[in-house]
Amino acid sequence: MSKKVSKNGNGTGEPLEKQLWKAADKLRKNIDAAEYKHVALGLIFLKYISDAFEELYARLKAEEAQGADPEDKDEYKAENVFFVPQEARWNMLLSKAKQPDIGKFVDDAMDAIEKENVSLKGVLPKVYARQNLDPTSLGELIDLVGNIALGDTKARSADVLGHVFEYFLGEFALAEGKKGGQFYTPRSVVELLVEMLEPYQGRVFDPCCGSGGMFVQSEKFVEERKGKVNDISIYGQESNQTTWRLCKMNLAIRGIDSSQVKWNNEGSFLNDAHKDLKADYIIANPPFNVSDWGGDLLRKDGRWQYGVPPTGNANYAWIQHFLYHLAPNGQAGFVLAKGSLTSKTSGEGDIRKELIENNLIDCIVNLPAKLFLNTQIPASLWFMNRNRSNGKFRDRSSEILFIDARNLGYLINRRTKELSQDDIQKIAGTYHNWRNKFPSTGGVPEGRGGYQDIAGFCASAPISKVAELDYVLTPGRYVGLPDDEDDFDFNERFNALKAELEEQLKEEARLNEIISTNLSKIKFNDESKTS
């Protein structure tokens, strides 16, 4: 469960993230969510780096007698703090907030910061002088952000801003609808993926990285376990430039090297930015059931080692893209629509059979409904491993672990669920106990309990049984029923079918509108020729 940011000191009693959202929403009347995302988060980012700079500046000023130089850029670089030139510092912008050309001042500040900090080049938004952005509203937003206490230390500010980024991304996902939500992975799902994979060291890759949540959580995982953050390196790709910029800012405030996080609008299938990369860990949440992914142009692509994926659905293209980029001992954990566990459309069942028989699938987790903001389509987690008998863990080459977590999680509002920390530990612990080695004496590793099948929750099934069930990977088929409970959840199934039907109806309406428009054009052209 993600913790709330502490209340600020302005006396309203509201959580900080809600105050920030209200501040950003003041601009909603002028620009749409996709644009104002950059406006609001850009200002918060600017406030953060200015605060961090001022804190270190004051310390260096106090140490001038000992040789410290508060104007030396290297002093800030050594502390992993961005150097902020005088014209870009928050107090300077605050003093100009009521001026009609405040937008130009902010854009110039962003330019100045990029010039002084190479890692931010081309990342910061310079959208504040646009005509559709009312300078009065912008000035009010600067005032509001300026009145929010982001903490008195750089570490505290980073934690707060990280939470604010997460909260805002969720709100933007709601505001932008499906297109916005597909770039936001709920924090509890990210935590679960990282907890299960345990990326202690090596190359971590996300080829549809969104705002960078997988990378941030991987770094936190290493830090919390007293590891060395420098032992992991980050590689990513994102096709949405707006989201890529958020990712770069999100990583920058945490000191994470994002030089290998690439953007191109063609996407990972058509323009793979890391063609030669073999990653130790792949952690991803690709958009569900994408039909327009360029599959018709990639029929003979070398990534399709286990079967050519259908042009109408990218799910099995993503799976094979991940596998293509895995190192010989690499592991992958990713989210897919639950339909991928059973689908036989256009050869998907044959590809799934090949994946199973080639001993690549380690674990499947059935997730609760309502975890994702942008869709009600049921989701699952896939965990794959290039070498399931590599010695690091026990040999699991003849079995697959199935976990049915549909009954976990709790409602945070009428439409949305989260996994609690206990839920995450229960699922991840089950996986670890199943795959870990045990001493030959029959004891168990320190801090771990031995694995056991639990009716209705988890089961380790031999691949022979999976073959008997026609290579279907739905966990409910293997874990059985808890205490004779009915495995069929009517409400879940009804809501899933309703969501799918609504999406199909929207698509049908869109296609009908296109057809109607084209027919009108044809009719108009024919009439023009006749006349």
C-alpha positions as CSV (number, residue, x, y, z in Angstrom):
1,M,0.0,0.0,0.0
2,S,1.5,3.3,-1.0
3,K,1.8,5.7,1.9
4,K,0.3,9.2,1.9
5,V,2.5,12.2,1.8
6,S,2.4,14.2,5.1
7,K,0.1,17.2,5.3
8,N,1.7,20.5,4.5
9,G,1.8,23.5,6.8
10,N,-0.9,25.7,5.2
11,G,-3.6,24.7,7.6
12,T,-6.0,23.1,5.1
13,G,-5.4,19.6,6.5
14,E,-5.5,18.1,3.0
15,P,-2.8,15.7,1.8
16,L,0.0,17.3,-0.2
17,E,-0.7,15.4,-3.4
18,K,-4.3,16.6,-3.5
19,Q,-3.2,20.2,-3.1
20,L,-0.8,19.8,-5.9
21,W,-3.5,18.3,-8.1
22,K,-5.8,21.2,-7.4
23,A,-3.0,23.6,-8.3
24,A,-2.5,21.8,-11.7
25,D,-6.2,21.5,-12.3
26,K,-6.5,25.3,-12.2
27,L,-5.1,25.3,-15.8
28,R,-7.5,22.7,-17.0
29,K,-9.8,25.3,-18.5
30,N,-7.2,26.3,-21.0
31,I,-5.3,23.2,-22.1
32,D,-6.1,19.5,-22.2
33,A,-4.7,16.9,-19.8
34,A,-1.9,15.7,-22.2
35,E,-0.5,19.3,-22.3
36,Y,-1.0,20.4,-18.7
37,K,0.7,17.3,-17.5
38,H,4.0,18.9,-18.6
39,V,3.1,22.4,-17.2
40,A,2.3,21.2,-13.7
41,L,5.0,18.6,-13.3
42,G,7.6,20.8,-14.9
43,L,7.0,23.5,-12.2
44,I,7.1,20.9,-9.4
45,F,10.3,19.6,-10.8
46,L,11.7,23.1,-11.0
47,K,10.7,23.8,-7.4
48,Y,12.4,20.6,-6.3
49,I,15.8,21.2,-8.0
50,S,15.8,24.8,-6.8
51,D,15.1,23.7,-3.2
52,A,17.9,21.0,-3.4
53,F,20.3,23.6,-4.9
54,E,19.5,26.2,-2.3
55,E,20.0,23.7,0.6
56,L,23.5,22.8,-0.7
57,Y,24.3,26.4,-1.6
58,A,23.6,27.5,2.0
59,R,25.8,24.7,3.3
60,L,28.7,25.6,1.0
61,K,28.3,29.2,1.9
62,A,28.7,28.4,5.5
63,E,31.9,26.3,4.7
64,E,33.6,29.0,2.6
65,A,36.2,29.5,5.3
66,Q,37.2,25.8,4.8
67,G,37.6,26.2,1.0
68,A,34.1,25.5,-0.2
69,D,32.9,27.5,-3.2
70,P,29.0,27.9,-3.5
71,E,29.4,29.0,-7.2
72,D,31.5,26.0,-8.3
73,K,29.4,23.7,-10.4
74,D,31.6,20.7,-9.5
75,E,30.6,21.1,-5.9
76,Y,27.0,20.3,-6.9
77,K,27.9,17.6,-9.3
78,A,29.8,15.8,-6.6
79,E,26.7,15.8,-4.4
80,N,24.4,14.7,-7.4
81,V,22.6,18.0,-7.2
82,F,21.6,20.0,-10.3
83,F,23.2,23.4,-10.6
84,V,20.6,26.1,-10.9
85,P,21.7,29.5,-12.4
86,Q,20.4,32.6,-10.6
87,E,17.8,33.5,-13.2
88,A,16.2,30.0,-12.8
89,R,15.9,29.8,-9.0
90,W,12.5,29.6,-7.6
91,N,12.6,32.8,-5.6
92,M,13.4,34.7,-8.8
93,L,10.4,33.2,-10.6
94,L,8.1,33.8,-7.6
95,S,9.0,37.5,-7.7
96,K,7.9,37.6,-11.3
97,A,4.7,35.5,-11.0
98,K,2.3,38.4,-11.4
99,Q,4.0,39.8,-14.5
100,P,2.2,39.3,-17.9
101,D,5.3,37.7,-19.4
102,I,5.8,35.1,-16.6
103,G,5.5,32.3,-19.2
104,K,8.7,33.6,-21.0
105,F,10.6,33.8,-17.7
106,V,9.7,30.1,-16.9
107,D,10.7,29.0,-20.4
108,D,14.0,30.8,-20.1
109,A,14.6,29.2,-16.7
110,M,14.1,25.8,-18.2
111,D,16.5,26.6,-21.0
112,A,19.1,27.9,-18.5
113,I,18.9,24.7,-16.4
114,E,19.3,22.5,-19.5
115,K,22.4,24.4,-20.5
116,E,24.0,23.9,-17.1
117,N,23.0,20.2,-16.8
118,V,23.7,18.0,-19.8
119,S,21.5,15.1,-18.5
120,L,18.4,17.3,-18.7
121,K,19.0,18.5,-22.3
122,G,15.7,18.3,-24.3
123,V,13.8,17.0,-21.3
124,L,12.3,20.0,-19.5
125,P,9.1,21.5,-20.8
126,K,9.3,24.9,-22.4
127,V,5.5,25.4,-23.0
128,Y,4.8,28.3,-20.6
129,A,4.7,31.2,-23.0
130,R,2.1,29.6,-25.2
131,Q,-1.0,31.6,-26.0
132,N,-3.4,29.0,-24.6
133,L,-1.7,29.3,-21.2
134,D,-3.2,32.2,-19.3
135,P,-0.4,34.1,-17.5
136,T,-2.6,34.9,-14.5
137,S,-3.4,31.2,-14.0
138,L,0.2,30.4,-14.4
139,G,1.2,33.0,-11.8
140,E,-1.4,31.5,-9.4
141,L,0.0,28.0,-10.0
142,I,3.6,29.2,-9.2
143,D,2.3,30.8,-6.0
144,L,0.5,27.6,-5.0
145,V,3.5,25.4,-5.7
146,G,5.8,27.9,-4.0
147,N,3.6,27.6,-0.8
148,I,3.9,23.9,-0.6
149,A,6.7,22.6,1.7
150,L,8.6,20.0,-0.2
151,G,10.6,19.0,2.9
152,D,13.9,20.5,4.3
153,T,16.3,17.9,2.9
154,K,17.1,16.8,-0.7
155,A,16.2,13.2,0.2
156,R,12.9,14.2,1.7
157,S,12.1,16.4,-1.4
158,A,12.9,13.5,-3.7
159,D,10.6,11.2,-1.8
160,V,7.8,13.7,-1.8
161,L,8.2,14.5,-5.5
162,G,8.3,10.8,-6.3
163,H,5.0,10.3,-4.6
164,V,3.6,13.4,-6.3
165,F,4.7,12.1,-9.7
166,E,2.9,8.8,-9.0
167,Y,-0.3,10.5,-7.8
168,F,-0.3,12.8,-10.7
169,L,0.2,10.1,-13.2
170,G,-2.8,8.3,-11.8
171,E,-4.9,11.4,-12.0
172,F,-3.6,12.1,-15.6
173,A,-4.5,8.5,-16.5
174,L,-8.1,9.2,-15.3
175,A,-8.2,12.6,-17.1
176,E,-6.8,11.4,-20.4
177,G,-8.7,8.1,-20.4
178,K,-7.4,4.9,-22.0
179,K,-4.5,6.5,-23.8
180,G,-3.3,8.1,-20.6
181,G,-3.8,5.1,-18.4
182,Q,-1.8,2.7,-20.6
183,F,1.4,4.5,-19.6
184,Y,0.7,4.3,-15.9
185,T,1.3,1.1,-13.9
186,P,-0.2,1.1,-10.4
187,R,2.5,1.3,-7.8
188,S,1.5,-1.9,-6.0
189,V,1.8,-3.9,-9.3
190,V,5.3,-2.4,-9.9
191,E,6.3,-3.4,-6.3
192,L,5.0,-6.9,-6.8
193,L,7.0,-7.4,-10.1
194,V,10.2,-6.1,-8.5
195,E,9.8,-8.1,-5.3
196,M,9.3,-11.3,-7.3
197,L,12.2,-10.7,-9.7
198,E,14.7,-9.3,-7.1
199,P,16.9,-7.3,-9.4
200,Y,20.0,-7.0,-7.2
201,Q,22.5,-6.5,-10.0
202,G,22.8,-6.4,-13.8
203,R,21.0,-4.8,-16.7
204,V,17.3,-3.9,-16.1
205,F,15.3,-3.3,-19.3
206,D,11.8,-2.0,-19.9
207,P,11.0,-1.6,-23.6
208,C,7.7,0.3,-22.9
209,C,8.9,2.2,-19.9
210,G,6.3,4.9,-19.5
211,S,7.2,7.2,-16.7
212,G,10.0,5.0,-15.3
213,G,8.2,3.4,-12.3
214,M,9.9,0.0,-12.9
215,F,13.3,1.6,-12.8
216,V,12.6,3.6,-9.7
217,Q,11.3,0.6,-7.8
218,S,14.2,-1.5,-8.9
219,E,16.6,1.1,-7.4
220,K,14.5,1.3,-4.2
221,F,14.6,-2.5,-3.9
222,V,18.4,-2.6,-4.0
223,E,18.7,0.4,-1.6
224,E,16.3,-1.1,0.9
225,R,18.3,-4.4,1.0
226,K,21.6,-2.5,1.6
227,G,22.8,-3.4,-1.9
228,K,24.8,-1.1,-4.3
229,V,22.6,0.9,-6.6
230,N,25.5,1.2,-9.0
231,D,25.3,-2.6,-9.5
232,I,22.3,-2.2,-11.7
233,S,22.1,-0.3,-15.0
234,I,18.9,1.0,-16.7
235,Y,17.8,0.6,-20.3
236,G,14.5,1.7,-21.6
237,Q,12.4,2.8,-24.6
238,E,9.2,4.8,-24.8
239,S,7.2,5.8,-27.9
240,N,5.3,8.7,-26.3
241,Q,7.5,11.8,-26.1
242,T,5.4,13.4,-23.3
243,T,5.8,10.3,-21.2
244,W,9.5,9.9,-22.0
245,R,10.1,13.4,-20.7
246,L,8.3,12.6,-17.5
247,C,10.4,9.5,-17.2
248,K,13.6,11.4,-17.6
249,M,12.6,13.9,-14.9
250,N,11.4,11.1,-12.7
251,L,14.8,9.4,-12.9
252,A,16.8,12.6,-12.7
253,I,15.5,13.7,-9.3
254,R,16.7,10.3,-7.9
255,G,20.1,10.4,-9.5
256,I,19.4,7.5,-11.7
257,D,21.4,7.4,-15.0
258,S,18.8,7.6,-17.7
259,S,21.2,8.0,-20.7
260,Q,20.0,4.6,-22.1
261,V,16.3,5.5,-21.8
262,K,15.5,6.2,-25.5
263,W,12.6,7.8,-27.3
264,N,11.3,7.3,-30.8
265,N,7.8,7.5,-32.1
266,E,7.9,4.2,-34.0
267,G,8.1,2.1,-30.8
268,S,10.0,-1.0,-29.8
269,F,8.7,-3.3,-32.6
270,L,9.4,-1.1,-35.6
271,N,12.5,0.8,-34.2
272,D,14.2,-1.2,-31.5
273,A,16.5,1.2,-29.8
274,H,18.5,-1.5,-28.0
275,K,18.9,-4.1,-30.7
276,D,22.0,-5.7,-29.2
277,L,21.0,-5.6,-25.6
278,K,20.8,-8.8,-23.6
279,A,19.2,-7.9,-20.3
280,D,19.5,-9.7,-16.9
281,Y,16.0,-8.5,-16.0
282,I,13.1,-7.3,-18.0
283,I,10.2,-5.7,-16.1
284,A,7.3,-4.3,-18.2
285,N,3.7,-3.4,-18.5
286,P,2.9,-3.3,-22.3
287,P,-0.4,-1.9,-23.4
288,F,-3.1,-4.6,-23.5
289,N,-4.3,-6.2,-26.7
290,V,-2.8,-3.6,-29.1
291,S,-4.1,-4.2,-32.7
292,D,-2.1,-1.5,-34.5
293,W,1.5,-2.5,-33.7
294,G,3.0,-2.8,-37.2
295,G,2.8,-6.6,-37.3
296,D,2.0,-6.7,-41.0
297,L,5.5,-5.2,-41.7
298,L,7.3,-7.7,-39.4
299,R,6.1,-11.1,-40.7
300,K,9.7,-12.4,-41.1
301,D,11.3,-10.7,-38.1
302,G,14.0,-12.6,-36.3
303,R,12.4,-12.1,-32.9
304,W,9.6,-14.5,-33.7
305,Q,11.5,-17.7,-32.7
306,Y,8.4,-19.4,-31.3
307,G,5.8,-18.5,-33.9
308,V,4.7,-15.4,-35.9
309,P,2.3,-13.3,-33.7
310,P,-1.0,-12.2,-35.2
311,T,-1.2,-8.8,-36.8
312,G,-4.3,-8.0,-34.8
313,N,-2.9,-8.4,-31.2
314,A,0.6,-7.6,-29.9
315,N,0.5,-9.7,-26.8
316,Y,2.6,-12.5,-28.1
317,A,4.8,-10.1,-30.0
318,W,5.7,-8.5,-26.7
319,I,6.4,-11.9,-25.1
320,Q,8.9,-12.8,-27.9
321,H,10.4,-9.3,-27.9
322,F,11.2,-9.7,-24.2
323,L,12.7,-13.2,-24.8
324,Y,14.8,-11.9,-27.6
325,H,16.4,-9.4,-25.2
326,L,17.0,-11.7,-22.3
327,A,20.5,-12.8,-21.4
328,P,21.2,-16.6,-21.2
329,N,20.3,-16.5,-17.5
330,G,17.9,-13.6,-17.8
331,Q,14.5,-13.3,-16.1
332,A,11.4,-11.4,-17.2
333,G,8.3,-10.3,-15.3
334,F,5.5,-8.5,-17.1
335,V,1.8,-7.7,-17.2
336,L,-0.5,-9.1,-19.9
337,A,-4.2,-9.3,-20.4
338,K,-5.6,-12.4,-18.9
339,G,-6.9,-13.5,-22.2
340,S,-3.3,-14.3,-23.3
341,L,-3.4,-17.3,-20.9
342,T,-6.0,-19.1,-23.0
343,S,-6.2,-17.5,-26.4
344,K,-5.9,-19.6,-29.6
345,T,-6.6,-16.8,-32.0
346,S,-4.4,-16.7,-35.1
347,G,-1.8,-19.2,-33.8
348,E,-1.4,-17.7,-30.3
349,G,-2.2,-21.1,-28.8
350,D,0.6,-22.7,-30.8
351,I,3.1,-20.0,-29.7
352,R,2.1,-20.5,-26.1
353,K,2.7,-24.3,-26.5
354,E,6.2,-23.6,-27.8
355,L,7.0,-21.4,-24.9
356,I,5.8,-24.0,-22.4
357,E,7.6,-26.9,-24.1
358,N,10.8,-24.9,-24.5
359,N,10.8,-24.5,-20.7
360,L,10.6,-20.7,-20.6
361,I,7.6,-20.1,-18.3
362,D,8.3,-20.0,-14.6
363,C,5.2,-18.6,-12.9
364,I,1.8,-17.2,-13.7
365,V,-0.1,-14.9,-11.4
366,N,-3.8,-14.2,-11.8
367,L,-4.3,-10.6,-10.6
368,P,-7.4,-9.1,-8.8
369,A,-9.8,-7.0,-10.9
370,K,-9.9,-3.2,-10.7
371,L,-6.1,-2.7,-10.3
372,F,-5.7,-0.7,-13.4
373,L,-7.1,2.8,-14.0
374,N,-7.5,2.6,-17.7
375,T,-9.2,-0.8,-18.2
376,Q,-11.4,-3.3,-16.5
377,I,-9.9,-6.1,-18.6
378,P,-8.6,-8.8,-16.2
379,A,-4.8,-9.0,-16.1
380,S,-2.1,-11.5,-15.3
381,L,1.6,-11.5,-14.5
382,W,4.0,-13.7,-16.5
383,F,7.4,-14.7,-15.2
384,M,9.9,-16.2,-17.6
385,N,13.4,-17.4,-17.3
386,R,15.9,-18.4,-20.0
387,N,17.6,-20.9,-17.8
388,R,15.4,-22.6,-15.2
389,S,18.1,-25.0,-14.1
390,N,21.0,-22.5,-13.8
391,G,22.1,-23.3,-10.3
392,K,21.2,-20.0,-8.8
393,F,17.8,-21.4,-7.9
394,R,16.6,-25.0,-7.8
395,D,15.9,-26.8,-11.1
396,R,12.2,-26.0,-12.0
397,S,12.4,-27.2,-15.6
398,S,9.6,-29.7,-15.4
399,E,7.0,-27.5,-13.6
400,I,5.2,-24.2,-13.5
401,L,4.0,-22.3,-10.5
402,F,0.4,-21.0,-10.6
403,I,-0.8,-18.3,-8.2
404,D,-4.4,-17.2,-8.1
405,A,-4.5,-13.8,-6.4
406,R,-7.9,-12.7,-7.5
407,N,-9.2,-12.5,-4.0
408,L,-6.4,-10.3,-2.7
409,G,-6.3,-6.5,-2.7
410,Y,-8.6,-3.9,-1.2
411,L,-10.8,-1.1,-2.6
412,I,-9.3,2.4,-2.3
413,N,-12.5,3.8,-4.1
414,R,-15.5,2.4,-5.9
415,R,-13.5,1.7,-9.0
416,T,-10.0,0.9,-8.0
417,K,-8.1,-1.7,-5.9
418,E,-4.6,-1.8,-4.6
419,L,-2.5,-4.7,-3.3
420,S,-1.5,-4.3,0.3
421,Q,2.1,-4.9,1.5
422,D,0.9,-8.1,3.0
423,D,-0.6,-9.2,-0.3
424,I,2.7,-8.4,-2.1
425,Q,4.7,-10.3,0.4
426,K,2.3,-13.3,0.3
427,I,2.6,-13.6,-3.5
428,A,6.3,-12.9,-3.7
429,G,7.1,-15.1,-0.8
430,T,5.2,-18.0,-2.3
431,Y,7.3,-17.6,-5.5
432,H,10.6,-17.4,-3.7
433,N,9.9,-20.4,-1.5
434,W,9.0,-22.4,-4.6
435,R,12.0,-21.5,-6.7
436,N,14.7,-21.2,-3.9
437,K,17.1,-24.0,-3.2
438,F,16.8,-25.9,0.1
439,P,19.6,-27.5,2.1
440,S,20.0,-31.2,1.5
441,T,19.4,-31.8,5.2
442,G,15.7,-31.0,4.7
443,G,15.8,-27.7,6.5
444,V,14.8,-24.4,5.1
445,P,16.8,-21.2,4.3
446,E,16.9,-18.6,7.0
447,G,13.9,-16.4,6.9
448,R,12.1,-18.7,4.4
449,G,9.4,-21.3,4.9
450,G,9.1,-24.3,2.7
451,Y,6.8,-24.2,-0.3
452,Q,3.4,-26.0,-0.2
453,D,0.5,-26.0,-2.6
454,I,-2.5,-24.2,-1.1
455,A,-5.9,-25.0,-2.4
456,G,-7.5,-22.1,-4.2
457,F,-4.2,-20.0,-4.1
458,C,-1.1,-21.7,-5.4
459,A,-0.1,-24.9,-7.1
460,S,3.1,-26.2,-8.7
461,A,2.0,-28.1,-11.8
462,P,4.1,-30.5,-13.9
463,I,4.3,-29.5,-17.6
464,S,2.8,-32.8,-18.4
465,K,-0.4,-31.7,-16.7
466,V,-0.3,-28.3,-18.5
467,A,-0.1,-30.3,-21.8
468,E,-3.1,-32.4,-20.7
469,L,-5.1,-29.2,-20.3
470,D,-4.2,-28.1,-23.8
471,Y,-1.5,-25.6,-22.7
472,V,-4.0,-23.3,-21.0
473,L,-2.2,-21.2,-18.3
474,T,-5.2,-20.0,-16.2
475,P,-4.2,-20.5,-12.5
476,G,-7.7,-21.4,-11.5
477,R,-7.4,-24.6,-13.6
478,Y,-4.5,-25.8,-11.4
479,V,-5.0,-24.4,-7.9
480,G,-8.4,-25.9,-7.4
481,L,-11.1,-24.5,-5.1
482,P,-10.6,-23.3,-1.5
483,D,-13.0,-25.0,0.9
484,D,-15.3,-26.1,-1.9
485,E,-16.0,-22.5,-2.9
486,D,-17.2,-22.0,-6.4
487,D,-14.3,-21.0,-8.7
488,F,-16.6,-19.0,-10.9
489,D,-16.8,-15.4,-9.9
490,F,-20.0,-14.1,-11.5
491,N,-19.3,-10.4,-10.7
492,E,-15.8,-10.5,-12.0
493,R,-16.8,-12.2,-15.2
494,F,-19.8,-9.9,-15.7
495,N,-17.7,-6.8,-15.2
496,A,-15.0,-8.1,-17.5
497,L,-17.5,-9.0,-20.3
498,K,-19.2,-5.6,-19.8
499,A,-15.9,-3.8,-20.2
500,E,-15.0,-5.7,-23.3
501,L,-18.4,-5.1,-24.8
502,E,-18.2,-1.4,-24.1
503,E,-14.8,-1.2,-25.8
504,Q,-16.0,-3.2,-28.8
505,L,-19.1,-0.9,-29.1
506,K,-16.8,2.2,-28.9
507,E,-14.6,0.7,-31.6
508,E,-17.6,-0.1,-33.8
509,A,-18.9,3.4,-33.4
510,R,-15.5,4.8,-34.4
511,L,-15.4,2.6,-37.5
512,N,-18.9,3.5,-38.4
513,E,-18.1,7.1,-38.2
514,I,-15.0,6.7,-40.4
515,I,-17.1,4.7,-43.0
516,S,-19.9,7.3,-42.9
517,T,-17.4,10.1,-43.4
518,N,-15.7,8.3,-46.3
519,L,-19.0,7.5,-47.9
520,S,-20.0,11.2,-47.7
521,K,-16.8,12.2,-49.3
522,I,-17.3,9.7,-52.1
523,K,-20.9,10.9,-52.6
524,F,-19.8,14.5,-52.7
525,N,-17.1,13.8,-55.2
526,D,-19.6,11.8,-57.4
527,E,-22.1,14.7,-57.3
528,S,-19.4,17.2,-58.1
529,K,-18.4,15.3,-61.1
530,T,-22.0,14.9,-62.3
531,S,-22.7,18.6,-61.9
